[in-house]
């Protein structure tokens, strides 16, 4: 598995980025964060409004920490 890949959530309604999670970990954290965002920002919207896509770190990631942790630290969720 490519250790530099992760999953990144984004709201399809307001297009704000959410948190990132490791590719090989359960998606419970992304699911919970997405549901909380929808409940607060878009009441009644279905969970399918949250888009989850694969991502890769770009310039600045030196491999010293997991890619998803680096993403959450350098580009924190706007939810």
N, CA, C and O of each residue as an XYZ file, in Angstrom:
316
protein
N       0.843     -1.180      0.000
C       0.000      0.000      0.000
C       0.885      1.239      0.000
O       1.952      1.252      0.614
N       0.446      2.247     -0.673
C       1.170      3.506     -0.759
C       0.951      4.302      0.527
O      -0.155      4.781      0.777
N       1.985      4.443      1.336
C       1.857      5.115      2.622
C       1.665      6.623      2.480
O       1.334      7.291      3.459
N       1.864      7.169      1.290
C       1.695      8.611      1.118
C       0.281      8.974      0.704
O      -0.015     10.148      0.480
N      -0.599      7.981      0.600
C      -1.984      8.250      0.214
C      -2.871      8.288      1.451
O      -2.584      7.633      2.452
N      -3.933      9.047      1.374
C      -4.903      9.150      2.455
C      -6.260      9.456      1.850
O      -6.368      9.682      0.645
N      -7.285      9.464      2.671
C      -8.625      9.832      2.233
C      -8.953     11.203      2.800
O      -8.632     11.509      3.948
N      -9.583     12.009      1.994
C      -9.892     13.382      2.378
C     -11.378     13.633      2.139
O     -11.910     13.306      1.078
N     -12.041     14.218      3.137
C     -13.470     14.498      3.023
C     -13.701     15.945      2.608
O     -12.914     16.835      2.932
N     -14.797     16.161      1.883
C     -15.174     17.510      1.459
C     -16.686     17.556      1.376
O     -17.322     16.587      0.960
N     -17.261     18.678      1.770
C     -18.705     18.845      1.679
C     -19.067     19.249      0.257
O     -18.539     20.232     -0.263
N     -19.954     18.506     -0.368
C     -20.389     18.816     -1.719
C     -21.376     19.966     -1.779
O     -21.693     20.449     -2.866
N     -21.869     20.414     -0.630
C     -22.826     21.521     -0.603
C     -22.141     22.869     -0.459
O     -22.463     23.806     -1.188
N     -21.195     22.980      0.479
C     -20.504     24.257      0.685
C     -19.061     24.208      0.182
O     -18.354     25.215      0.211
N     -18.631     23.041     -0.276
C     -17.303     22.811     -0.852
C     -16.163     23.046      0.128
O     -15.018     23.220     -0.289
N     -16.457     23.055      1.417
C     -15.405     23.212      2.412
C     -14.731     21.877      2.676
O     -15.395     20.844      2.769
N     -13.401     21.900      2.796
C     -12.690     20.656      3.086
C     -12.874     20.226      4.528
O     -12.956     21.051      5.438
N     -12.937     18.933      4.712
C     -13.031     18.343      6.037
C     -11.728     17.655      6.385
O     -10.693     17.943      5.784
N     -11.766     16.761      7.335
C     -10.540     16.095      7.785
C     -10.065     15.013      6.822
O     -10.787     14.571      5.928
N      -8.822     14.609      7.047
C      -8.237     13.503      6.295
C      -8.069     12.320      7.241
O      -7.961     12.491      8.456
N      -8.048     11.125      6.670
C      -7.891      9.906      7.458
C      -6.963      8.956      6.711
O      -6.840      9.024      5.488
N      -6.318      8.080      7.453
C      -5.439      7.088      6.844
C      -6.245      6.157      5.945
O      -7.393      5.822      6.234
N      -5.630      5.761      4.877
C      -6.279      4.895      3.900
C      -6.628      3.534      4.474
O      -7.610      2.918      4.061
N      -5.829      3.059      5.428
C      -6.023      1.713      5.959
C      -6.728      1.686      7.304
O      -6.740      0.647      7.964
N      -7.318      2.802      7.730
C      -8.042      2.851      8.997
C      -9.546      2.909      8.738
O      -9.965      3.297      7.648
N     -10.359      2.532      9.717
C     -11.814      2.634      9.541
C     -12.228      4.085      9.268
O     -11.584      5.024      9.736
N     -13.289      4.246      8.520
C     -13.748      5.577      8.139
C     -14.733      6.171      9.145
O     -15.419      7.145      8.835
N     -14.807      5.601     10.334
C     -15.746      6.088     11.342
C     -15.526      7.567     11.659
O     -16.492      8.315     11.807
N     -14.266      7.996     11.765
C     -13.976      9.387     12.106
C     -14.465     10.329     11.008
O     -15.023     11.385     11.307
N     -14.262      9.963      9.741
C     -14.743     10.804      8.642
C     -16.260     10.810      8.601
O     -16.873     11.849      8.358
N     -16.868      9.659      8.836
C     -18.321      9.552      8.849
C     -18.909     10.444      9.942
O     -19.855     11.194      9.701
N     -18.338     10.356     11.146
C     -18.841     11.149     12.268
C     -18.640     12.643     12.027
O     -19.531     13.443     12.312
N     -17.475     13.022     11.506
C     -17.208     14.436     11.226
C     -18.152     14.953     10.139
O     -18.655     16.072     10.229
N     -18.385     14.141      9.125
C     -19.299     14.538      8.058
C     -20.719     14.712      8.559
O     -21.395     15.678      8.204
N     -21.173     13.781      9.383
C     -22.532     13.876      9.926
C     -22.681     15.104     10.811
O     -23.699     15.794     10.746
N     -21.685     15.383     11.633
C     -21.721     16.559     12.500
C     -21.747     17.837     11.669
O     -22.508     18.756     11.974
N     -20.926     17.906     10.624
C     -20.921     19.084      9.754
C     -22.297     19.291      9.116
O     -22.822     20.405      9.104
N     -22.865     18.225      8.594
C     -24.175     18.347      7.950
C     -25.247     18.757      8.951
O     -26.101     19.586      8.635
N     -25.215     18.193     10.144
C     -26.204     18.551     11.165
C     -26.124     20.024     11.534
O     -27.149     20.662     11.775
N     -24.920     20.563     11.581
C     -24.736     21.957     11.983
C     -24.900     22.934     10.834
O     -25.517     23.986     11.001
N     -24.358     22.602      9.670
C     -24.333     23.548      8.556
C     -25.454     23.343      7.538
O     -25.889     24.300      6.898
N     -25.916     22.126      7.386
C     -26.916     21.807      6.361
C     -27.945     20.822      6.928
O     -28.027     19.686      6.462
N     -28.719     21.236      7.912
C     -29.677     20.309      8.545
C     -30.571     19.621      7.515
O     -31.125     20.258      6.619
N     -30.691     18.326      7.666
C     -31.547     17.550      6.776
C     -30.853     17.031      5.533
O     -31.423     16.212      4.811
N     -29.638     17.484      5.264
C     -28.923     17.008      4.078
C     -28.471     15.567      4.298
O     -28.089     15.195      5.408
N     -28.514     14.760      3.246
C     -28.083     13.359      3.396
C     -26.566     13.253      3.497
O     -25.837     14.121      3.018
N     -26.105     12.184      4.124
C     -24.670     11.966      4.286
C     -23.963     11.839      2.939
O     -22.747     12.015      2.859
N     -24.702     11.539      1.896
C     -24.091     11.437      0.566
C     -23.575     12.786      0.066
O     -22.878     12.841     -0.947
N     -23.905     13.868      0.760
C     -23.376     15.184      0.390
C     -21.889     15.297      0.726
O     -21.202     16.186      0.223
N     -21.398     14.403      1.570
C     -19.979     14.404      1.919
C     -19.237     13.539      0.914
O     -19.527     12.353      0.760
N     -18.282     14.145      0.239
C     -17.480     13.441     -0.756
C     -16.171     13.012     -0.117
O     -15.512     13.811      0.548
N     -15.796     11.772     -0.312
C     -14.530     11.252      0.200
C     -13.708     10.820     -1.003
O     -14.146     10.012     -1.822
N     -12.505     11.378     -1.089
C     -11.655     11.064     -2.227
C     -10.225     10.823     -1.757
O      -9.824     11.268     -0.681
N      -9.479     10.123     -2.572
C      -8.084      9.864     -2.252
C      -7.275     11.131     -2.454
O      -7.554     11.919     -3.357
N      -6.272     11.323     -1.610
C      -5.402     12.477     -1.735
C      -3.957     12.088     -1.513
O      -3.666     11.007     -1.000
N      -3.060     12.963     -1.898
C      -1.630     12.760     -1.686
C      -1.041     14.076     -1.194
O      -1.435     15.147     -1.655
N      -0.112     13.997     -0.269
C       0.532     15.222      0.179
C       1.369     15.821     -0.949
O       1.882     15.106     -1.810
N       1.493     17.118     -0.924
C       2.261     17.803     -1.957
C       3.519     18.386     -1.319
O       4.021     17.844     -0.334
N       4.019     19.457     -1.859
C       5.231     20.079     -1.340
C       5.117     20.388      0.142
O       4.084     20.874      0.604
N       6.156     20.111      0.872
C       6.151     20.376      2.300
C       6.112     19.123      3.143
O       6.574     19.130      4.284
N       5.566     18.041      2.598
C       5.508     16.796      3.360
C       6.864     16.121      3.268
O       7.344     15.822      2.174
N       7.481     15.879      4.418
C       8.818     15.276      4.422
C       8.806     13.812      4.835
O       9.866     13.194      4.931
N       7.641     13.252      5.080
C       7.539     11.846      5.432
C       7.786     11.556      6.899
O       7.771     10.394      7.305
N       8.013     12.588      7.707
C       8.302     12.383      9.121
C       7.062     11.982      9.912
O       7.184     11.411     10.996
N       5.890     12.264      9.398
C       4.639     11.875     10.057
C       3.703     11.316      9.002
O       3.887     11.585      7.815
N       2.706     10.546      9.406
C       1.772      9.988      8.428
C       1.127     11.098      7.582
O       0.845     12.190      8.074
N       0.911     10.794      6.338
C       0.410     11.810      5.406
C      -0.910     12.433      5.857
O      -1.101     13.639      5.707
N      -1.832     11.622      6.412
C      -3.120     12.186      6.818
C      -2.967     13.093      8.034
O      -3.697     14.076      8.163
N      -2.038     12.781      8.922
C      -1.806     13.651     10.081
C      -1.181     14.969      9.638
O      -1.533     16.033     10.147
N      -0.257     14.892      8.692
C       0.348     16.101      8.130
C      -0.722     16.974      7.473
O      -0.737     18.192      7.652
N      -1.617     16.339      6.709
C      -2.681     17.088      6.031
C      -3.573     17.788      7.037
O      -3.906     18.959      6.856
N      -3.969     17.086      8.105
C      -4.845     17.685      9.117
C      -4.142     18.820      9.869
O      -4.798     19.769     10.299
N      -2.828     18.735     10.033
C      -2.090     19.771     10.745
C      -1.857     20.993      9.865
O      -2.052     22.125     10.309
N      -1.439     20.769      8.611
C      -1.093     21.879      7.717
C      -2.299     22.477      7.014
O      -2.288     23.655      6.656
N      -3.330     21.684      6.814
C      -4.552     22.145      6.150
C      -5.749     21.700      7.002
O      -6.484     20.794      6.610
N      -5.945     22.331      8.162
C      -7.013     21.869      9.072
C      -8.401     21.963      8.439
O      -8.662     22.781      7.557
N      -9.265     21.100      8.925
C     -10.635     21.055      8.442
C     -11.323     22.396      8.628
O     -11.126     23.057      9.647
N     -12.120     22.800      7.664
C     -12.907     24.037      7.773
C     -14.323     23.775      8.260
O     -15.171     24.667      8.222
N     -14.582     22.557      8.718
C     -15.914     22.240      9.232
C     -16.036     22.700     10.646
O     -17.087     22.525     11.263
